[in-house]
Amino acid sequence: MSPRSSGVASRQNQEPAAILHRLQEFLQIRSVSAYLVGGYIRNLLMGGDVRDVDIAVSVPALPLAQAAAVALGGHYVLLDEENQVARLVFSSPTPPGQWHIDLAALQGDIHQDLARRDFTVNAIALPLETLKGEGWRGKIIDPGHGVADTENRVLRAVSQSIFQDDPVRMMRGIRLAAQLGLTLDGSTRELMARHHTLLAQAAPERIREELCRLLACPQAAPWLSIMDEVGLLGILFPELDQARGVSQPKEHFWDVYHHSLETVASVEGILAAVRGEGGQTMPHQALRQPWPEELNACLSEEVGTDCSRAAILKLTALLHDIAKPDTRTVEPGGRIRFLGHADVGAQMALFILERLRFSLKERQVVARMIQHHLRPAQLARIHPPSRRAIYRYFRDTEEVGVTTLLLSLADHWATRGPQLIPDAWQQHVMATQLLATYYFQEQKRAVPPRLVDGHLLMEHFGLRPGPLVGELLEALREAQAVGDVTTQEEALALAQQELQRRQPSL
């Protein structure tokens, strides 16, 4: 059900304003009443992104959307057959680039439709034909006083039943407030606390989508704390709730639970510094040294369908110590230890994120970062770390190596909190920047050809295929990477030494 646009239509102007005007003419010819609703009007009033347009129409939306896709040069996507919701996707050569129009059938008349919506800032509408005229603001339909709430930057529930009707609206409300810089209305916050357990009944795919969009916000950490206060965070991550009140060694300022939340805040402080922003405090000042210019692009890459590396990094920060309650021991002298918590935590994260329907790729990235999150701190203690140690770190961490560096840095910051030691912090920051720079420089270099391959090793030393050949090749790759061998003769000599060390009888 995806009719392609005709050649004529695809060459026509695909700018949002022009498409909306042509859509209005298309609907007027067919005597269809149409209203711009929700986010589009809200963002026009607040100056936000207007790439996503919602339109409510007075007839069944699916056949109408299919015809509109052909007429306007868009691509038709079925979103919800039962509730008559479809999407028209367009590409524009200028910002916002790709954008879309969602067409949905009105639920009753426009006032009844708006009364069923979630928050007052979304329960506003504008007849489509008024958009291109003067004075459109005066023609906004606003039964819930959403325009005033946009001006006061308040997120307020339309009714007392919105979360019972759809529990994911609690997650959406938190995300919208973080995204738009809104304050959560007190009664709406109380309503979330009253109904937070309903979130457990919601589709995990929808929860995941809202969580990823929240973590994409520059200041998600304060909203995770609000989710904690109203009970939502414990519904999403009951394993994390077990960390509440779990004490740590004296170096830690917070218990395991609050350390995890603070690590997300520390990640956001580091990401702000990478973007050239940040505060005037000592931790932020130390972070202002130059970061590799490629780092921002790396953090913007999508890991799954719609989750960037930066958002995945925040998710990992929240879960990085998830296994500490299960691995906590207290030695006779009172020393607290969490032996193996990184490996156990990696396995727990795989299970948690599968439950929330994260992709296999996303689960693996988070698990690998948790597994290796202690290693950068060990490298940071060496001045400077050896090329062999750096090689082994990036060999083991591969694509998550750089983000794991940032996770370790955030972990350090959130360990000490207000008792951060300037010299130790500066040392860790400098080591992180050094290692990140090394990583991106190595990416630009051409990979030198192998000096020997498995066939040559087997022929030269009379070996059979097996793990030993792979281990020898890895040892030679490492030696070549750090400059210990540069010729085939040196490589074979090193291979002979390795064989004699592993199997003296040979």
ROMIDREN-758292 format. One record per residue: x, y, z of N, C-alpha, C in turn; residue in three letters. Coordinates in steps of 0.02 Angstrom, whole numbers, plus 50000, padded with zeros to 5 digits. Layout:
BEGIN
XYZXYZXYZala...
END
This chain:
BEGIN
500424994050000500005000050000500445006250000met500895006749954501345012449951501405015049880ser500875018249855500915020749786501465025949780pro501855025349729502395030049718502135036349684arg502465041849699502255048149668502425048149595ser502035051749556502175052249485502765056749473ser503065056349412503635060549397503475067849401gly502865069749378502675076849380502635079249451val502295075349493502205077449563502865077849599ala503325073149586503955073149623504385079149605ser504245082249546504645088149528504345094549555arg503745094149583503425100149608503725102049675gln503555108149697503845110849758503665106549818asn504155104049853504035099749911504145103549977gln504155110349975504235114150037503595113450079glu503655113150146503075112050189502495116850176pro502625123450172502085128250163501725127050097ala502105125750044501805124749978501395118349977ala501635113050009501265106750011500615107650050ile500645111250105500035112250145499515116250105leu499735121150067499265124950027498955120549972his499355116349941499095111849890498645106549920arg498805104249981498375099450014497705102550031leu497715108950052497085112350068496635112750005gln496935114249948496555114549885496295107649866glu496705102549876496505095649862495895093649904phe495905095549969495355093750013494735097950000leu494845104349982494275108749970493865106349910gln494205104049858493865101349799493415095449819ile493625091649868493255085649889492785087149948arg492705093549966492265095650021492425092250087ser493075091650099493315088550162493505094050211val493225093850270493435098450324494085095850354ser494565100250365495215098150390495475103250440ala495815100650492496085104850544496805103050559tyr497235107950562497895107050589497815106250665leu498105101150693498005099750764498665098450799val498645099350865499195097150908499855100550897gly500375096250887501065098650889501235103950838gly500935103750779501105108650728500925115650752tyr500305116550778500095123050803500505124950864ile500605120150908501005121350969501695123950950arg502015120750903502695122750885502705129350846asn502175130750808502135137450777502115142850831leu501735141650884501675146550938502315147050979leu502665141450988503255141451032503905142050994met503875142050927504485142650888504885136250882gly504555130450887504905124050884504925121250814gly505145114950809505205111450745504505110150716asp504415111450652503765110450620503805105350563val504255100550569504315095650515503775090350518arg503435089650575502905084650583502235088150588asp501785086650542501135090050537500585084950550val500125086550594499535082350607498915085850582asp498525082250543497905085150515497335080250529ile496795082850558496185078850569495685080450514ala495395075350484494945076250427494265073250443val493755075650408493065073850423492835067550386ser493275064050351493095058050315493605052550331val493485046250313493995041050324494665043050293pro495185042450334495835045350314496235041150266ala496155034550267496615030350228496535031150153leu495935030550125495875031650052496045038850033pro495885043550077496055050550063496805051550060leu497165048450107497895049150108498225045950047ala497955040250025498225037049966498165041549904gln497575044549897497475049149840497915055249846ala497985057949907498395063849917499125062449903ala499365056449919500065054649906500215055149832ala499765052649790499865052849718499835060049693val499335063849718499245070649694499805075449715ala500085074349774500565079249802501285076949796leu501395070849774502085068549766502405066149829gly501995063449874502275060549936502245053049934gly502455049949988502435042749994501955040850050his501505036350036500985034350083501245028850130tyr501105029750195501285024650245500675023550290val500455017350296499905015750341500165015450413leu499865019350458500075019350528499595015450572leu498945016350563498455013150608497805012250569asp497685006050546497095004850505496455005450546glu496475002850609495875002950651495645010050666glu496115014550681495945021450699496005026350640asn496115023550580496125027650519496665033150523gln497285031050529497845035750530498355033650477val498555038350435499055037050383499545042850379ala500115041550349500655046550345500845047850273arg500955054150257501245056250193501945058850207leu502435055750175503135057650187503395061550127val503725067250141503995071650088504735072950102phe505085074450048505795076450054505865083450026ser506215087650064506325094550045507065095950037ser507275099649985507985101149977508255105950029pro507815109250065508015113950118507735111550184thr507975114050241507705112050306506945112850306pro506575108150335506805102850379507025096350345pro507155096350280507345090050247506745085550241gly506795079350266506225074850264505715076950318gln505085077050298504555078850346503935075050326trp503425075250369502835071350353502195074550378his501645072550348500975074550368500595068250389ile500335068250450499915062750472499185064750465asp498805060750428498095061850420497715056850464leu497245059450504496835055150547496115057350542ala495665052450549494945054050548494755057250614ala494345062550610494085065850670493705060950713leu493785061550779493395057650826492815062050850gln492255061750816491705066350830491835072950794gly491585078550822491755085050793492425087250821asp492665093150800493335095250819493395096250895ile492875098850928492905099751000492925093051037his492525088251014492545081551044493225078351032gln493505079450973494165076650957494705079451003asp494705085951013495205089051055495135086951128leu494525085651150494405083551219494705076751233ala494825072751181495105066051190495875066151190arg496175071851178496905072151172497235072351241arg497915072551240498275071451303498385077851344asp498745082651316498935088651353498665094851319phe498535099951358498205105951331498605109151275thr499265108851277499675111851224499595108151158val499325101951162499195098051101498455098151082asn498025100551127497305100651114497085107251086ala497425109451033497265115650998497235114050924ile496835117850888496725116350817496645122850778ala496735122150712496665127850667496385125250602leu495805127950578495555125850513496105126750460pro496215121650420496775121750373496725127650325leu496125129550304496055134950255496255141650282glu496305142450349496485148950379497235149950383thr497625144750372498345145250383498685150450339leu498455150950275498795155450229498515162550232lys498015163650274497735170350280498045174150337gly497865180650344498095184750399497665183350460glu497965184450518497595183750580497415176650599gly497815171750578497655164850593497655163350667trp498055167050706498075165850778497385166750810arg497025171550785496365172850813495845167650796gly496015162950751495545157750730495715150950761lys496185150950808496365144650841495785142250885ile495635135850881495135132650923495495129950985ile495315132451043495715131151103495275130151165asp494915124551168494455123551225494805122551292pro495425120251292495775118751355496275124051375gly496265129851341496735135351356497465133251347his497575129351294498245127151279498705132751255gly498415137851222498835143451199499145146951259val498755148051312499025151151372499565146751403ala499475140151400499985135651428500625135751387asp500565136751321501185137451281501555143851301thr501175149151315501485155451335501815154951404glu501485151251449501745150451517502215144451522asn502295140751467502745135051463502585129951517arg501945127951517501685123051565501395117051528val501535111051552501225105051524500675102851572leu500065102751548499485101351590499025096251555arg498775091451593498335086251565497675089251544ala497395086651489496745088851466496195086651514val496265080451541495745077751586496075073051636ser495685070851684495925066351736496015059151710gln495745057751651495765050851627496285049551573ser496705054451557497155053551499497635047751507ile497885046551568498365041151577498025034351583phe497405034251604497025028051603496855026151532gln496725031151490496575029851419497185027251383asp497775029751401498395027751367498985029051415asp499235023951450499775024951499500425027751469pro500545026551405501165029051374501175036751374val500595039751382500575047051386500985049851444arg501085045851495501515048051550502235048951526met502475044051488503145044551459503175050251408met502645050951369502625056151318502635063051351arg502275063751407502265070151442502945072051469gly503295067251498503975068551522504425070551464ile504365066851409504795068351351504635075251321arg503995076851315503805083451288504055089051332leu503985088351397504215093551442504975094551435ala505345089051431506075089551422506245092651355ala505885090651303506035092851235505875100251225gln505315102451254505075109251242505255114151297leu505575111751350505745116151405505145118451444gly504675113751458504065115351494504125113151567leu503705116151609503645114051679503035109551685thr503105104251723502555099651732502065102451783leu501445103351762500925105951806500855101351867asp500755104351926500735100551988500205095151989gly499605096751965499065091751965499205086151916ser499545087851860499725082751811500255078051840thr500715080951877501235076951910500915072151961arg500435074551999500085070352047499705064852011glu499425066451954499055061551914499525055951891leu500125057851870500615052751850500785048151909met500905051151968501075047152027500505042352045ala499885044552035499315040452052499245034552005arg499415035551941499285030351890499925027251863his500505028351895501145026151865501175018651853his500825014551894500865007251885500535005051819thr500115009251790499795007451726500305006751670leu500885009951678501385009651625501605002551611leu501574998251661501764991251651501324987651601ala500724990351587500264987251540500374989551468gln500794994551459500884997651393501344993451349ala501274994351284501704990851236502424993051244ala502894988351255503594990351266503894994051206pro503664992651145503934996151087503795003651092glu503205005451116503035012551122503415015751180arg503525012051234503915014651289504635015951266ile504905011151230505595011951205505665018251162arg505175019351118505205025151074505215031651115glu504785032251165504775038251205505405038951247glu505665033451272506285033651311506865036051269leu506925033551208507465035751163507395043151147cys506795045551136506685052551120506845056951181arg506695054451241506875058151302507635058651309leu507975052951300508705052951308509055057051255leu508715058351199509015062651147509015070051168ala508625071851218508595078751241509245080551277cys509505086651269510145088451302510105088051378pro509505089251407509435089151479508915083951500gln509075077651488508615072251506508685070251579ala509275071151608509415068651676508915071351728ala508755077951730508275080251780507595076951772pro507415075051711506765071951700506765064551718trp507345061351717507395054651744507275054851819leu507515060151852507395060851924506645061951938ser506315065751895505595066651903505225060051891ile505445056251841505165049651830505255045251892met505815045951925505935042251988505435044452041asp505335050952047504895053552100504175051452091glu503935050952029503235049052018503155041452010val503705037752011503675030452010503775027151942gly503855031051889503905028151822504565024451811leu505105027051840505765024051827505795016951856leu505475015951913505465009251942505055004351902gly504545006751866504155002351823504575000251762ile504955004951735505385003351677505954998751696leu506275000351753506884996851773506834994551846phe506434989351860506384986951929507064984651957pro507504982251912508174980151934508564986051962glu508484991851932508834997751956508554999852024leu507914998852034507605000652098507924996852156asp508204990952142508534986952194509184990352218gln509434995152180510054998552198509945004352247ala509315005952260509165011452304509405009952375arg509815014352402510065013552470510655008852477gly510905005952422511475001452425512115005652432val512435005052489513025009252503513635006952464ser514115011452457514715010252417515335012052458gln515935010552433516545012552468516565020052480pro516995022152526517015029152548517165034052492lys517465031752438517615036352382516975038852349glu516425035252358515795037052325515395041852368his515135047052336514725051952371513995049552377phe513755045652327513065043452327513015035852333trp512415033452351512285026252348512255024152275asp512185017652263512205015152194511655018252151val511055018852179510485021252140510605028452118tyr510755032852165510835039952147511485041152109his511985036952119512595037352078512415036052005his511955031251993511765029651924511415035651891ser510965038851927510635044851900511135050451888leu511595051351936512095056651929512575055351871glu512685049051855513125047451798512815049851733thr512145049351727511815052051667511915059651664val511835063051721511935070351723512655072051704ala513135067951726513835069151709513965068051635ser513645063051606513705062051533513465068251497val512905071151519512645077051485513105083051494glu513435083551551513935088751559514515087951512gly514735081751502515285080451455515075081751383ile514465079551365514235080751297514165088151282leu513965092051332513935099351323514625102151309ala515125099651345515815101951334516055100051264ala515875094051241516065091951174515765096551122val515155099051136514825103751090515085110951097arg515545112051145515815118751156515395122751205gly514975119351244514565122751294514815120851364glu514405121951414514585119851482514635125651530gly514635124051594514635129151647515325131651664gly515355135251722515985138351743516305134651801gln516015129051822516295125451879516955121951859thr517315119651910517965116351897517895110351850met517405105851859517355100251812517255102451740pro516825107551730516695109951662517315113451633his517675117151674518265120651650518785115551625gln518875110151661519365105051640519165101851574ala518515101451561518265098251501518345102551439leu518535108851447518545113451390519165112851346arg519595108151361520155107051316519885104151250gln520265104951196519995102951130519825095551126pro519235094151099519025087251086519095085951011trp519205079750992519255078150920518625080550883pro518725083750827518155086550790517685081150765glu517925075050758517505069550734517025066850788glu517135068850851516765065850905516015067450901leu515845073650884515135075450879514775071150827asn515095070150770514795066050718514705058850741ala515195056350778515155049550805514555048950853cys514455053950896513925053750946513235054450913leu513205057450854512575058350819512365052250779ser512815047650768512645041650729512085037750762glu511645034950722511105030750748511365023650758glu511225020850816511425013950831510885009150807val510255010750822509705006750799509295010550748gly508645010250756508205013650708508165021050721thr508165023150784508085030250798508425032350863asp508935028750884509295030250946510015031850929cys510235037950945510925039950930511405036950981ser512045037250964512555034851011512545038951076arg512395045451070512355049551131511785047251176ala511205045651146510645043251187510795036451217ala511105032051178511295025451203511805026051259ile512255030951254512745032151306512395034051372leu511885038251368511515040051429511155033951458lys510855029951415510525023851438511025019251473leu511615018551445512135014351475512355017251542thr512405023851546512595027051609512095025351663ala511455025151645510935023551694511005016351719leu511215011851675511225004651690511915001951707leu512435006051706513115003251707513274999551772his512945001351828513074997951892512474993751913asp512084991451865511464987951880511574981551920ile512174978651916512314972251951512624973252019ala512734979352040513074980352104512684977452164lys512024978152167511674975052224511784967452228pro511824964052171511894956752170512614954552182asp513104958852171513804956852178514134959952239thr513764963552279514044967152336514264962252391arg514884963052415515144959252471515494964152519thr515514962252582515864966252633516384961652666val517014963552659517554959452687517604960552763glu517954955952798517994956452871518214963352896pro518644966652860518884973252881518394978852865gly517834977152833517324982152816517364984752745gly517844982152705517914984452637517344981952594arg517014986452557516464984752513516724983452443ile516524977852414516754976252347516164974052304arg516254974852238515734972752189516074968652135phe516384963152154516774959252107516344956452051leu516564957651989516224955051931515594958751911gly515484964751940514844968151925514814970451853his515374971651821515364973951751515124968251705ala515384962251715515174956651673514454954551687asp514274954251751513584952451769513104957751744val513304964151751512884969651729512764969551654gly513264967551616513184967151543512644962051525ala512634956451560512124951351547511434953651569gln511404957151625510754959751648510484964951599met510914969151573510694974251526510404971151462ala510704965651439510434962251381509714960151393leu509574957451452508904955151469508424961051476phe508634966351510508204972151521508014975351455ile508494976251411508364979751348507984975451298leu508054968951304507634964551263506904965251285glu506794965751351506124966651377505804973051350arg506214978151341505974984551315506004985051239leu506144979451206506134978851133506664983251099arg507234984151131507794987251097508064982251047phe508364984750993508624980350941509224976450968ser509394970950933509974966950953510604971350952leu510674975550902511264979850897511304984550958lys510744987550976510744992151034510904988451098glu510624982551106510764978551166511504976751171arg511794974851115512494972851115512954978851131gln512784984651103513194990651116513174992451190val512584992451220512534994151291512904989051333val512814982551319513134977351358513894977851353ala514144979351294514874979651286515164985551323arg514814991151323515054996951360515064995651435met514544992351460514524990651531515094985851548ile515194980951505515724975951517516414979151524gln516534984451485517214987451483517264994251517his516744996251555516735003151579517265004651632his517574999551662518095000651712518795001451680leu518874999351619519544999151589519845005951575arg519465010851550519795017351538520095020551600pro519795019451658520085022251720520755019151735ala520825012751718521475009451727521995012351679gln521795013651617522255016751569522445023851591leu521975027351621522095034351640522615035051694ala522755029651731523255029951785523975029551758arg524045027851694524715027051664524875033351625ile525475036051631525675042251598526265041151551his526165041251486525525039951452525425032451446pro524825030151429524735022951420525145020551360pro525375014351364525785011551310525365010451248ser525695010251190525335008851128525025001951130arg525354997351164525074990551169524424990651210arg524414994351265523814994751307523244998151268ala523415003351231522905006851191522635002251137ile523084998651103522874994051051522394988851079tyr522574985951136522154980651164521474983351186arg521464989551211520824992451232520354993251172tyr520594996351119520164997451060520034990951022phe520494986151027520364979550996519764976251030arg519734976751096519204973451134518534977251132asp518574983851128517964987851131517694989551062thr518124989551011517934991050942517514997450937glu516904997050910516525003050895516285006750957glu516285003551016516055006951077516635009851116val517235009451089517825011651126517795018951148gly517605023451102517605030551119517045032251167val516445029651156515895031151202516015028051271thr516375022451274516545019451338517035023951375thr517475027351339517925032351370517515037851405leu516995040251370516575045551399516175042951457leu515945036751453515585033751509516025033251570leu516645031151561517105030651617517245037451649ser517305042551607517415049351632516815051651673leu516215050351648515605052251684515555048351749ala515745042051748515735037851807516195040751861asp516785042951841517255046051887516955052351919his516655056551878516355062751902515785061251951trp515365056351934514785054751976514975050552037ala515585048052039515825044552099515975049552154thr516365054652137516575059552187516065065152198arg515695066752145515195072052151515505078652173gly515235081852224515515088252246516205087652279pro516425081552292517085080552322517605078452269gln517475080252207517925078652151518615081652164leu519135077652155519825079952166520085082852100ile520255089252098520435092552034520995089051996pro521535087152029522095084151994521905077451962asp521555073252000521355066751973520855067651916ala520415072451922519925073851869520275076251806trp520745080951814521105083551757521495077951721gln521795073551760522175068051732521715063451691gln521125061951717520655057551682520405060851618his520255067451622520025071051563520555070951508val521175072351526521715072551477521825065651446met521785060451487521875053651460521315051851412ala520705053951429520125052551386520205055951318thr520405062251320520495065951258521065063151216gln521605061051250522165058051215521945051551179leu521575047351214521365040951185520855042051130leu520395046751139519905048151087520245050751024ala520735055151033521105057850976521475052250939thr521785047950978522145042250948521665038050905tyr521065036750931520585032550896520415035550828tyr520255042050826520045045050763520635045850715phe521235046850741521825047150698521965040350666gln521885035050706521995028350679521485026650626glu520865029150633520355027850583520545030750515gln520915036350516521095039650453521675036250419lys522075032550456522665029450427522465023150388arg522825022050335522715015950296522945009950337ala522555004650338522744998650375523294995050337val523884994050369524434990750333524254983450318pro524484980850263524344973750247524674969150297pro524364963450307524664958450353525344956250326arg525794955350373526464952950354526454945550339leu526024941850375525944934650362525214932950368val525004927350339524314924950348524334917950377asp523744915250388523694908750420524004903150380gly523924903450313524214898250271524974898050277his525284904050279526014904250285526244901450352leu525884903250406526064900650472526014893050474leu525474890350447525394883050449525934879550407met526094882450350526604879350307527294880050338glu527444885850366528124887150392528264882950455his527744882250498527864878750561527534871950565phe527244869650510526934863150510526334862650556gly525924867950559525344868050604524714865850568leu524234863450607523584861750580523104867550593arg522564868050554522074873350567521784872550638pro521684878150671521414877950738521514884550775gly521304884850838521344891150876522054893850883pro522544889450885523234891750893523444896350837leu523244894950776523414899150718523104906050727val522474906250748522144912750760522474916750814gly522694913350868523034916850922523704919650899glu524054915950859524694918450832524584924550787leu524074924150745523924929850700523754936150740leu523374935350794523194941150835523814943950869glu524254939750894524884942050924525294945950874ala525314943650811525694947050759525354953650740leu524694953750738524334960050722524494965350775arg524494963150839524644967850893525364970350887glu525824965850875526534967850869526634972750810ala526284971450755526324975950698526024982750714gln525454982750750525114989050766525534993550810ala525914990550856526314994650902527034995750877val527184992850817527834994150787528394989450806gly528224983750839528744979150860529004975050801asp528584973850751528814970250691528614974350630val529044974450580528914978250520529034974250456thr529324968250462529464964150403529194957050415thr529144953250360528894946450366529384942150406gln530024943350399530534939450436530444940650511glu530344947050531530244948550602529604945350628glu529094945250586528464942350607528544934850618ala528884931350573528984924150581529414922650641leu529904926950654530334925850713529924926650777ala529484931650778529054932650837528574926750845leu528304924350788527854918650791528204912450820ala528844911650802529224905950828529314906650904gln529454912850927529514913950999528864912351035gln528304914451005527654913251035527514905751039glu527684902150985527584894850985528004891451039leu528624893551046529064890551097528804892051167gln528514898051175528244899951241527624895851258arg527204894851207526564891351218526664883751219arg527104881251175527214874051171527964872651167gln528304872651224529024871851225529274865651188pro528864860551186529074854351152529184855451077ser528864860551049528954861950978529624865050964leu
END
